[in-house]
Amino acid sequence: MSTVNTKINNYMDDVCSLVKNKKVHKEIKLELQCHIQDLIDEYISCGMTEEESVNKALLEMGPPHIVGADLNKVHKANSDWMLIIFTTSIVLFGLYTLWFLQNSVSDNVNFAEKSIIYLLISIFMSLIFIKIDFRNIKKYSKHIYIFSIALMVFTLFTSPVINGTKSFISIGGFSLRIPDIALFLLIISLAGIFDSYNWNNKKSLFKGIVLVFAPCLLFLLFPSIASLALYFIAAFSIMLLSGFKFRYMLAASGALAIILFGSVFYAHYRINRILAFLKPTSDPEGSTYIYNQILNLKNSASIIGKQNGAALSSLPEAHTDFVLTSIIYSFGWLVAIILSIIIAAFIVRIIFIGAKTRSSYGKLLISGICALFASQFIFCILSALLLIPSLGFNMPFISYGGTSLLINILAVSLINNIYKNRNIPYGLSV
């Protein structure tokens, strides 16, 4: 019997020696052992001796170097290089755009250099983040949710007013925009909370809806309509994928519409912005100034671009809220179309990774992050084409904003983390 076990163990060791991902060795050995034992039992029932059955079973399993090579391909824990290439392309284009606008329209503000600093910090944090199994985060979902709420409350009570909002906290010379951080943390927490959630239970249903709607008031108090809209889209994506019924989603969407309309009519400047959007040429030197400038820049843009940012000096926030308008005017419609294609490929790649992920928690995380990226890109494109009012949406990786760049890079790192661990059983150690 010991000789038989030795042969089987040697075979499994030879197979695993070719599988570089050591985290799956235990699962592979268990699976191989079950298959080998089934074959041995079958051959013994046909009248073979135990030793003959073992030899024939191992022969039928195939040469260990071939089996090991095939399993190594299946269980590779590599990064998704297509996602990294798309992300890198968008980030580099964003840095070039900021450098161009800095030299063309800025008032001695070095936002391109600042973005590089935030990018380096983001990459450093991502290298640490990628080493963590994303599934270990799930057990802290409730703590992350509570921390997100507490962080927003703390910011509202303690942060100074900057540009009419109390959204920033300064740490060591760096300013962090808290709604962006809270939005990302809430997506992570809701994915963990709603994984295997029982939406059919009335008590759980009520609790889940309260958890989703509770942060809305805080987003409105900042105020940050853009963050609120993005939060709802991402949260609804997670809820739907976790089993939330569509009819409830319609009711929740109605509640969201009421909240958004209420927030708009609560502030006169938001009403004026909506009215200005409807008639962008009615008051070109007054309330419709921004929309009139966007319209003029869009209409005067060419296929290959002006390569001159002087005209953009008349456009407020040309490097943030209206960066796509700046791109269309400066670099042309052709560059804008190519950029849109790369962005679409980026979103499709995230969807593909989500579809290939076995973990339900991983799927929920990716759905929330994908909805966050897709909605931001779509809103920015629609805003640049004057199809929707400008509500302060930033274009991921391209618009200036240190916190948003940091969060976006970490979001991609989290997706890559999910991809790397997609075939690794949870809880297995090296």
C-alpha positions in Angstrom: 0.0 0.0 0.0 2.9 2.4 0.8 4.3 1.7 -2.7 1.0 2.6 -4.3 0.7 5.9 -2.3 4.3 6.8 -3.2 3.6 6.4 -6.9 0.5 8.6 -6.6 2.2 11.2 -4.5 5.2 11.3 -6.8 2.9 11.8 -9.8 1.0 14.7 -8.1 4.3 16.3 -7.0 5.7 16.1 -10.5 2.5 17.8 -11.8 2.5 20.5 -9.2 6.2 21.2 -9.7 5.2 22.7 -13.1 2.4 24.9 -11.7 4.0 28.2 -10.7 1.0 29.4 -8.7 1.6 27.6 -5.4 -1.7 28.8 -3.9 -3.6 26.2 -6.0 -1.3 23.2 -5.3 -3.5 21.9 -2.5 -6.7 22.1 -4.7 -4.9 20.5 -7.7 -3.7 17.6 -5.5 -7.1 17.0 -4.1 -8.7 17.0 -7.6 -6.0 14.7 -9.0 -6.3 12.3 -6.1 -10.1 12.0 -6.6 -9.7 11.3 -10.4 -6.9 8.8 -9.8 -8.8 7.0 -7.1 -12.0 6.8 -9.3 -9.9 5.2 -12.0 -8.2 2.7 -9.6 -11.6 1.6 -8.2 -12.9 1.1 -11.7 -10.0 -1.0 -12.8 -10.0 -3.1 -9.5 -13.7 -3.8 -10.1 -12.7 -5.2 -13.5 -10.4 -7.7 -11.8 -7.0 -6.0 -11.9 -4.6 -6.0 -9.1 -4.1 -2.8 -7.1 -0.6 -2.2 -8.5 -1.9 -2.8 -12.1 -4.8 -0.4 -11.5 -2.5 2.3 -10.2 -0.2 2.0 -13.1 -3.0 2.1 -15.7 -4.7 5.0 -13.9 -1.6 7.1 -13.9 -1.0 6.2 -17.5 -4.5 7.3 -18.4 -4.1 10.6 -16.5 -1.3 11.5 -18.9 2.4 12.3 -18.5 2.9 14.6 -15.5 4.9 17.2 -17.6 1.9 17.6 -20.0 -0.7 17.7 -17.3 1.4 20.1 -15.2 1.9 22.4 -18.2 -1.8 22.5 -19.0 -2.7 23.2 -15.4 -0.1 25.9 -15.2 -1.9 27.7 -18.0 -5.2 27.4 -16.3 -4.1 28.6 -12.9 -1.8 31.4 -13.9 -2.0 34.4 -11.5 -0.9 37.0 -14.0 -2.1 40.6 -14.3 -4.5 41.5 -17.1 -2.1 43.3 -19.4 -4.9 44.5 -21.8 -6.5 46.4 -18.9 -3.1 47.8 -17.8 -2.3 48.9 -21.4 -5.7 50.6 -21.8 -5.3 52.3 -18.4 -1.8 53.4 -19.2 -2.8 54.8 -22.5 -5.6 56.9 -21.0 -3.4 58.1 -18.1 -0.5 59.2 -20.4 -2.9 61.0 -22.7 -4.4 62.7 -19.6 -1.0 63.8 -18.4 -0.2 65.2 -21.9 -3.5 67.0 -22.0 -2.9 68.6 -18.6 0.6 69.6 -19.6 -0.8 71.2 -22.8 -3.5 73.1 -20.9 -1.1 74.1 -18.2 1.1 75.8 -20.8 -1.9 77.3 -22.6 -4.5 78.5 -20.1 -3.3 78.1 -16.5 -2.4 80.9 -14.2 0.9 79.5 -13.1 -0.8 76.4 -11.6 1.4 73.3 -12.1 -1.4 70.8 -12.2 0.5 68.5 -14.6 3.4 68.2 -12.1 0.9 67.7 -9.3 -0.8 64.9 -11.2 2.5 63.1 -11.7 3.1 63.2 -8.0 -0.4 61.7 -7.3 0.2 59.2 -10.0 3.4 58.0 -8.4 1.7 57.7 -5.1 -1.1 55.8 -6.7 1.3 53.3 -8.4 3.1 52.7 -5.1 -0.2 52.1 -3.2 -1.4 49.8 -6.1 1.8 47.6 -5.8 1.0 47.0 -2.2 -2.8 46.6 -2.8 -2.2 44.0 -5.5 -0.5 41.6 -3.0 -3.7 41.4 -0.9 -6.3 38.8 -1.8 -9.4 40.9 -2.5 -11.6 38.4 -0.7 -10.0 39.3 2.6 -11.7 42.7 2.3 -15.2 41.3 2.4 -15.2 40.6 6.2 -14.5 44.3 6.8 -17.4 45.5 4.6 -19.6 46.8 7.5 -16.5 48.6 9.0 -15.7 50.2 5.7 -19.3 51.4 5.4 -19.3 52.9 8.8 -15.9 54.5 8.2 -17.1 56.1 5.0 -20.1 57.7 6.7 -17.9 58.8 9.6 -15.4 60.3 7.2 -18.0 62.3 5.4 -19.5 63.6 8.7 -16.1 64.5 10.0 -15.3 66.4 6.8 -18.6 68.4 6.9 -17.9 69.5 10.4 -14.2 70.2 10.4 -13.0 71.0 6.8 -12.7 74.6 5.6 -14.8 76.0 2.8 -13.0 75.8 -0.5 -14.7 76.9 -3.7 -18.0 76.9 -1.9 -17.8 73.4 -0.5 -16.4 71.6 2.5 -15.1 68.6 0.6 -11.4 68.6 1.2 -9.1 67.4 3.9 -5.4 68.4 3.8 -2.8 65.8 4.9 0.9 66.7 4.8 0.4 69.2 2.0 -1.9 67.0 -0.1 -5.6 67.8 -0.4 -8.0 64.8 -0.6 -11.5 65.2 -1.9 -13.6 63.2 0.5 -16.7 62.6 -1.6 -14.4 60.7 -4.1 -12.9 58.6 -1.4 -16.3 57.9 0.2 -17.8 56.9 -3.1 -15.1 54.3 -3.7 -15.3 52.9 -0.2 -19.1 52.7 -0.3 -18.9 50.7 -3.5 -16.5 48.2 -1.8 -18.6 48.0 1.3 -21.9 47.5 -0.4 -20.5 44.7 -2.6 -19.5 42.9 0.5 -22.7 43.5 2.4 -24.9 42.5 -0.6 -23.0 39.4 -1.5 -25.4 36.5 -0.9 -27.9 39.0 0.5 -31.5 37.9 1.0 -33.6 40.5 -0.8 -36.7 38.4 -0.5 -36.9 38.9 3.2 -38.9 42.1 3.9 -36.7 43.1 6.9 -33.6 42.6 4.9 -35.1 44.5 2.0 -35.8 47.5 4.1 -32.4 47.3 5.8 -30.7 47.1 2.4 -32.6 50.1 1.0 -31.8 52.2 4.1 -28.1 51.3 3.8 -28.1 52.5 0.2 -30.0 55.7 0.7 -28.4 56.8 4.0 -25.2 58.3 2.4 -27.3 60.4 0.0 -28.0 63.2 2.4 -24.3 63.5 3.1 -23.5 63.8 -0.6 -26.1 66.6 -0.9 -24.7 68.4 2.1 -21.2 68.7 0.6 -22.9 69.5 -2.0 -21.9 67.0 -4.7 -24.7 66.1 -7.1 -22.2 64.4 -9.4 -21.0 62.1 -6.6 -24.6 61.4 -5.6 -25.6 60.4 -9.2 -22.5 58.2 -9.6 -23.1 56.6 -6.2 -26.6 55.6 -7.1 -25.7 54.2 -10.4 -22.9 52.1 -8.9 -25.0 51.0 -5.9 -28.0 50.0 -8.2 -25.6 47.9 -10.4 -24.5 46.0 -7.3 -28.0 45.6 -6.0 -29.4 44.3 -9.3 -26.5 41.8 -9.7 -27.1 40.6 -6.1 -30.7 39.8 -6.7 -32.6 43.1 -6.1 -35.9 42.9 -8.0 -36.3 45.2 -11.0 -39.7 46.5 -9.8 -38.1 47.6 -6.6 -35.4 49.3 -8.7 -38.0 51.3 -10.5 -39.4 52.6 -7.2 -35.9 53.4 -6.0 -35.1 55.2 -9.2 -38.3 57.3 -8.6 -37.0 58.2 -5.1 -33.7 59.1 -6.6 -35.4 61.4 -9.1 -37.3 63.1 -6.3 -34.0 63.6 -4.4 -32.2 65.0 -7.4 -35.0 67.4 -8.4 -35.3 68.5 -4.8 -31.6 69.2 -4.6 -31.8 71.2 -7.9 -34.7 73.4 -6.9 -33.3 73.9 -3.4 -30.5 75.9 -4.9 -31.2 78.8 -7.3 -27.9 78.5 -9.0 -28.7 75.0 -10.1 -32.0 76.1 -11.5 -30.2 78.8 -13.5 -27.7 76.3 -14.7 -30.5 74.0 -16.0 -32.3 76.9 -17.7 -29.0 78.1 -19.2 -28.4 74.7 -20.7 -31.8 74.8 -22.4 -31.0 78.1 -24.1 -27.2 78.3 -24.4 -27.2 81.4 -26.6 -29.8 83.4 -24.8 -27.4 85.3 -22.5 -23.8 84.7 -23.8 -22.2 87.2 -21.4 -24.3 86.2 -18.4 -26.0 83.0 -17.2 -25.4 81.0 -20.4 -21.7 82.1 -20.7 -20.3 78.6 -20.0 -22.6 76.8 -22.4 -22.1 79.4 -25.0 -18.3 79.0 -24.8 -18.7 75.2 -25.1 -20.9 75.6 -28.1 -18.5 78.0 -29.8 -15.5 75.8 -29.1 -17.3 72.7 -30.3 -18.5 74.3 -33.5 -15.1 75.8 -34.3 -13.2 72.5 -33.7 -11.8 70.7 -36.7 -10.9 67.1 -37.5 -7.2 67.5 -36.5 -7.5 70.3 -33.9 -6.2 73.8 -33.4 -3.1 72.8 -31.5 -3.6 76.2 -29.8 -5.1 76.5 -26.4 -5.4 80.3 -26.3 -9.1 80.2 -26.9 -9.6 77.9 -24.0 -8.7 80.7 -21.5 -12.3 81.9 -21.8 -13.6 78.5 -20.6 -13.6 78.1 -16.8 -12.4 74.7 -15.5 -11.0 73.8 -18.9 -8.8 71.2 -17.2 -11.5 69.6 -15.0 -15.2 69.7 -15.8 -14.7 70.6 -19.4 -11.5 68.8 -20.3 -13.2 66.8 -23.1 -14.3 70.1 -24.7 -10.6 71.2 -24.4 -9.5 68.0 -26.1 -12.0 68.3 -29.0 -11.0 71.9 -29.7 -7.2 71.5 -29.2 -6.6 68.1 -30.7 -9.5 67.7 -32.9 -12.5 65.3 -33.4 -10.3 62.5 -34.7 -8.3 62.3 -31.4 -11.5 62.6 -29.4 -13.0 59.7 -31.4 -9.9 57.5 -30.9 -9.9 58.4 -27.2 -13.6 57.3 -27.0 -12.7 54.0 -28.7 -9.9 53.3 -26.2 -12.3 54.2 -23.3 -14.9 51.8 -24.7 -12.3 49.1 -25.0 -11.3 49.8 -21.4 -15.0 49.4 -20.2 -15.5 46.3 -22.3 -12.4 44.7 -20.8 -13.6 45.3 -17.3 -16.9 43.7 -18.2 -15.0 40.7 -19.7 -13.0 40.3 -16.4 -16.2 40.4 -14.4 -17.8 37.7 -16.6 -14.7 35.5 -16.1 -14.7 35.9 -12.3 -16.0 33.0 -10.3 -16.3 34.8 -7.0 -19.8 36.4 -6.6 -18.1 39.1 -4.4 -15.6 39.8 -7.1 -18.4 40.1 -9.7 -20.2 42.7 -7.4 -17.1 44.7 -6.9 -16.4 44.8 -10.7 -20.0 45.7 -11.5 -19.9 48.7 -9.1 -16.5 49.9 -10.3 -17.4 49.4 -14.0 -20.7 51.3 -13.5 -18.6 54.1 -11.8 -16.2 54.4 -14.7 -18.8 54.0 -17.5 -21.2 56.6 -16.1 -18.4 59.1 -15.6 -17.1 58.7 -19.2 -20.7 58.8 -20.6 -21.7 61.9 -18.6 -18.5 63.7 -19.7 -19.1 62.9 -23.3 -22.7 63.9 -23.2 -21.8 67.1 -21.4 -19.1 68.0 -24.0 -21.7 67.5 -26.7 -24.2 69.7 -24.8 -26.7 66.8 -24.6 -26.9 67.2 -20.8 -26.3 70.1 -18.3 -22.8 70.4 -16.8 -23.0 69.0 -13.2 -19.3 68.7 -12.4 -18.5 65.3 -13.7 -14.7 64.6 -14.1 -13.3 62.4 -16.8 -11.4 59.5 -15.1 -7.6 59.6 -15.6 -7.8 62.8 -17.7 -9.5 65.6 -15.7 -7.2 67.2 -13.1 -7.8 65.9 -9.6 -5.3 64.2 -7.4 -7.9 62.3 -5.3 -9.8 61.1 -8.3 -6.6 59.9 -10.0 -5.6 58.1 -6.9 -9.0 56.4 -6.5 -9.2 55.5 -10.2 -5.8 53.8 -10.2 -6.7 51.9 -7.0 -10.0 50.8 -8.6 -8.1 49.4 -11.6 -5.7 47.7 -9.2 -8.6 46.1 -7.4 -10.0 44.8 -10.7 -6.6 43.4 -11.6 -6.4 41.9 -8.1 -9.7 40.1 -8.8 -8.4 38.9 -12.1 -5.2 37.5 -10.6 -7.2 35.6 -7.9 -10.1 34.5 -10.2 -9.0 30.8 -10.1 -7.5 30.6 -6.6 -9.7 29.0 -4.0 -10.2 31.4 -1.1 -8.3 30.6 2.1 -5.5 28.6 0.5 -2.1 29.7 1.6 1.2 29.5 -0.2 
